Amino acid sequence: MINLPALFCCIKTMKKYILATIFFVLIASNCFCQGAGTTLSNGLEFEELCDARAGAMGRSVSALDGDISFIHHNPAGIASIKRPQAMLAYNKIGGLLIDDMYFANISYGQPFPFGVLGVSFSYFNAGAIDWIGGTTINAQNDLVITAAYAVTIMQKFSFGANFKVLSQTYIEQYKSLSYAFDVGYLVSLPVRGLNLGIAAKNIGPPMLYYNTPENLPMNIKTGLSYGFLVSQTMKADINAEANYLVNESSLIPGAGLEFIYDNMIAIRTGCIFEKSAAKLSFGAGFTLQNFIIEYAYEPAIITTSQADQKIGLKIKF
């Protein structure tokens, strides 16, 4: 049964934060963006795609919480972490067609009485290309360092923010440095198990690409998550998300489903709707005491004939 007074109170509380976020993003877009359709693909973009759990569920996790991997999707999602968590993630981009293109990430979250602090190191390698004189050089590599803070306010409302520094090197000659911010909210709605998540990501100045300014991949994510018990030993999450790409003025919806049996075995699937085509993904997770091993098979980001494979290890201390 819906508690209408609590719902109205929750909406009233959220309204000012959501309006403030929208205002902040609009100002940032006007200040930083150089024009629609000029987004630079880099480590910031792949950072959001590296996690196996999110990859298996159509990347629709902005309304979930309690997992260090959510630092890359909605920083408010790490506010409910009760124990230190670490994550090691590896994404083989393009399946078997691209031998040396990959993305790797190490993340860590530590709870304190005043909130949760997190840190993340991400590395993207675009692989080697043929160069002058029959030699090969590295096409591009990116390093993203993220510092995060998240806190729970009034029990049902969480806030989180990231500050990120991005370093890029192209064809081993051109180097560039920039920074970006993420801000996110997460609220537990009066309907039991229903969460709302909102995050604005990659807000920052353009970055030089071969001495040409290019926009960072700024996006706004809004998601809903509904968690419920299927039986005494099984629980499930249904997730839906709309990801708005600011520079391209395009909307990418997605959905995901997760079943967890006995807090040990997780089965996941999801779908992303891009360019009028639905792309299915699936994966699984296995928990053994404080260790979680995860795998995802997701439609390719770059190539079309192979899928991206993601593996990850999470540790709770």
C-alpha positions in Angstrom: 0.0 0.0 0.0 1.3 3.4 -1.0 1.8 5.9 1.8 0.6 9.1 0.0 1.7 11.6 2.7 5.2 10.1 2.7 5.3 10.1 -1.1 4.4 13.8 -1.2 7.0 14.6 1.4 9.6 12.6 -0.5 8.8 14.4 -3.8 9.0 17.8 -2.0 12.4 17.0 -0.6 13.7 15.7 -3.9 12.3 18.5 -5.9 14.9 21.1 -4.9 17.8 18.7 -5.4 16.6 17.6 -8.8 16.0 21.2 -9.9 19.5 22.2 -8.6 21.0 19.3 -10.6 19.2 20.2 -13.8 20.2 23.9 -13.4 23.9 22.9 -12.8 23.9 20.6 -15.8 22.4 23.2 -18.1 25.0 25.8 -17.0 27.8 23.3 -17.4 26.6 22.4 -20.9 26.6 26.0 -22.0 30.0 26.6 -20.4 31.8 23.4 -21.5 30.2 22.0 -24.7 31.5 23.2 -28.0 28.6 22.0 -30.1 26.4 19.0 -30.6 27.8 15.8 -32.0 31.4 16.4 -31.1 31.9 14.0 -28.2 35.3 12.5 -27.6 35.3 8.8 -26.9 37.8 8.1 -24.2 38.4 6.4 -20.8 35.5 8.3 -19.2 33.1 6.6 -21.6 34.5 3.1 -21.2 34.7 3.6 -17.4 31.0 3.2 -17.3 31.1 0.1 -19.4 33.7 -2.0 -17.6 31.6 -3.5 -14.8 30.3 -7.0 -15.5 27.2 -6.7 -13.3 26.0 -3.5 -15.0 27.0 -4.9 -18.4 24.9 -8.0 -18.0 21.8 -5.9 -17.0 21.8 -3.4 -19.9 23.8 -0.9 -17.9 20.6 0.0 -16.1 21.9 0.2 -12.5 21.7 4.0 -11.7 19.0 3.2 -9.1 20.8 0.4 -7.3 23.0 0.7 -4.3 25.5 -1.1 -2.0 28.1 -2.0 -4.6 31.5 -0.3 -5.2 31.0 -0.7 -9.0 28.2 1.9 -8.9 30.8 4.6 -8.4 30.9 4.6 -12.3 27.1 4.9 -12.8 25.7 6.9 -9.9 28.1 7.9 -7.1 25.2 8.0 -4.6 25.0 4.2 -5.1 28.0 3.6 -2.8 26.5 5.5 0.1 25.0 2.3 1.6 28.3 0.4 1.7 28.7 -1.0 5.2 32.0 -2.8 4.8 35.1 -1.9 2.8 34.8 -3.2 -0.8 37.3 -3.6 -3.7 36.8 -4.4 -7.3 39.0 -5.6 -10.1 37.4 -5.4 -13.6 38.6 -6.3 -17.1 36.7 -5.6 -20.3 37.9 -7.3 -23.6 36.5 -4.9 -26.1 35.4 -6.2 -29.5 35.5 -9.9 -28.6 38.1 -11.8 -30.6 38.3 -9.3 -33.5 40.5 -6.8 -31.7 43.3 -8.6 -30.0 44.8 -5.8 -27.9 42.0 -3.3 -27.1 40.9 -3.5 -23.5 39.8 -1.6 -20.4 40.8 -2.4 -16.8 39.7 -0.9 -13.5 40.5 -1.0 -9.8 38.1 0.5 -7.4 37.9 0.7 -3.6 35.3 2.0 -1.2 35.7 2.7 2.6 32.8 3.6 4.9 33.3 6.2 7.6 30.9 7.7 10.2 30.6 10.8 7.9 29.9 8.9 4.7 31.7 6.6 2.2 34.9 7.5 0.4 35.9 5.9 -2.8 38.8 5.8 -5.3 39.1 4.3 -8.7 41.9 3.9 -11.3 40.8 3.1 -14.9 43.0 2.3 -17.9 42.0 2.1 -21.5 44.2 0.8 -24.2 43.1 1.2 -27.9 45.7 -1.3 -29.2 48.5 -1.0 -31.6 48.4 0.3 -35.2 50.7 0.1 -38.1 52.9 3.2 -38.5 55.5 4.7 -40.7 58.4 2.4 -41.7 56.6 -0.8 -40.9 56.6 -0.1 -37.2 53.7 -0.3 -34.8 52.7 2.2 -32.1 50.0 2.5 -29.5 46.9 4.2 -30.9 45.6 5.6 -27.7 45.7 5.0 -24.0 43.8 6.8 -21.2 44.1 6.9 -17.4 41.2 8.1 -15.3 41.7 8.7 -11.5 38.4 9.1 -9.6 37.8 10.3 -6.0 34.3 9.8 -4.7 32.2 10.8 -1.7 28.7 9.6 -0.9 26.5 10.0 2.2 23.0 8.9 3.2 20.7 11.7 4.4 17.4 11.2 6.2 17.8 7.4 5.8 16.0 7.2 2.5 17.9 9.8 0.5 21.6 9.5 -0.6 23.9 12.0 -2.4 27.2 11.3 -4.1 29.8 13.1 -6.1 33.0 12.2 -8.1 36.0 14.3 -9.1 37.9 12.8 -12.0 41.2 13.5 -13.7 41.7 12.2 -17.2 45.1 11.8 -19.0 45.2 10.8 -22.6 48.0 9.9 -25.0 47.4 9.6 -28.8 49.9 7.8 -31.2 52.5 8.1 -28.4 52.9 11.8 -29.3 49.9 13.9 -28.4 49.1 14.2 -24.7 46.2 15.9 -23.0 44.9 16.4 -19.5 41.4 17.3 -18.3 39.0 16.9 -15.4 35.3 16.1 -14.8 32.6 15.9 -12.2 29.8 13.5 -11.5 26.9 14.2 -9.2 24.1 11.8 -8.3 21.0 11.2 -6.0 19.3 8.0 -4.9 16.0 8.0 -3.1 14.0 5.1 -1.6 10.4 5.8 -2.6 7.4 5.0 -0.3 6.7 1.8 -2.2 8.7 -0.9 -0.6 11.7 -1.9 -2.7 11.3 0.9 -5.2 14.3 3.3 -5.7 14.8 6.3 -8.0 18.3 7.2 -9.2 19.5 10.4 -11.0 23.1 11.1 -12.1 24.8 13.7 -14.2 28.2 12.5 -15.4 31.3 13.8 -17.1 30.7 17.5 -16.5 33.9 19.2 -17.5 35.8 21.3 -20.1 36.6 20.0 -23.6 39.7 18.0 -24.1 42.3 18.4 -26.9 42.2 15.6 -29.5 45.1 16.1 -31.9 45.1 19.7 -30.8 41.4 20.1 -31.5 38.9 20.7 -28.6 36.4 17.9 -28.2 33.6 17.6 -25.7 33.7 15.1 -22.9 30.9 12.4 -23.0 28.4 14.2 -20.7 25.3 12.3 -19.9 22.3 12.3 -17.6 20.9 9.0 -16.3 17.5 8.5 -14.6 16.6 5.0 -13.4 14.1 3.0 -11.4 14.8 -0.2 -9.5 12.3 -2.5 -7.9 13.5 -5.2 -5.6 11.4 -8.0 -4.2 11.5 -11.5 -2.8 10.6 -14.3 -5.1 10.8 -16.9 -2.4 12.6 -17.4 0.9 15.8 -18.2 -0.9 15.5 -16.0 -4.0 15.3 -12.3 -4.6 15.0 -10.2 -7.8 15.6 -6.7 -9.1 13.8 -5.2 -12.1 15.6 -2.1 -13.4 14.8 0.5 -16.1 16.9 3.4 -17.1 17.0 6.3 -19.6 20.5 7.6 -20.5 20.5 11.0 -22.2 23.6 11.9 -24.1 23.9 15.7 -23.8 26.2 16.4 -26.8 24.4 14.1 -29.2 20.9 15.1 -27.9 19.9 11.4 -28.0 18.2 9.1 -25.5 19.2 5.5 -24.9 16.8 3.5 -22.8 17.7 0.2 -21.2 16.4 -2.4 -18.8 17.8 -5.2 -16.7 16.8 -8.1 -14.6 18.7 -9.9 -11.8 17.9 -13.0 -9.8 19.9 -13.9 -6.7 19.6 -17.3 -5.2 20.6 -17.8 -1.5 22.9 -14.7 -1.7 25.3 -16.9 -3.7 24.3 -17.3 -7.3 23.2 -14.4 -9.5 21.7 -14.7 -13.0 21.4 -11.5 -15.0 20.1 -10.3 -18.3 19.4 -6.9 -19.9 18.6 -5.0 -23.0 19.8 -1.7 -24.5 17.8 0.2 -27.2 20.3 1.9 -29.5 19.6 3.3 -33.0 16.3 1.5 -33.2 17.9 -1.8 -32.4 17.6 -3.9 -29.2 20.8 -5.4 -28.0 20.6 -8.2 -25.4 23.2 -9.0 -22.8 23.5 -11.6 -20.1 25.8 -12.7 -17.3 26.2 -14.3 -13.9 27.8 -13.9 -10.5 29.0 -16.3 -7.9 29.6 -15.3 -4.2 31.9 -17.3 -2.0 32.2 -15.8 1.5 33.7 -12.4 0.9 34.6 -12.9 -2.8 32.3 -12.3 -5.8 33.2 -13.4 -9.3 31.2 -11.9 -12.2 31.0 -12.3 -15.9 29.0 -10.6 -18.7 28.6 -11.0 -22.4 27.4 -7.7 -24.0 26.8 -6.4 -27.5 30.0 -4.9 -28.9 30.7 -1.2 -28.3 32.9 -0.7 -31.3 32.6 -3.7 -33.6 29.4 -5.2 -34.7 30.2 -8.9 -35.3 31.6 -9.7 -31.9 30.5 -9.0 -28.3 32.4 -7.6 -25.4 33.3 -9.9 -22.6 33.7 -8.6 -19.1 35.0 -10.3 -16.0 35.3 -8.9 -12.5 36.3 -9.8 -9.0 34.9 -8.0 -5.9 36.1 -8.4 -2.4 34.3 -7.4 0.9 36.6 -7.0 3.8 
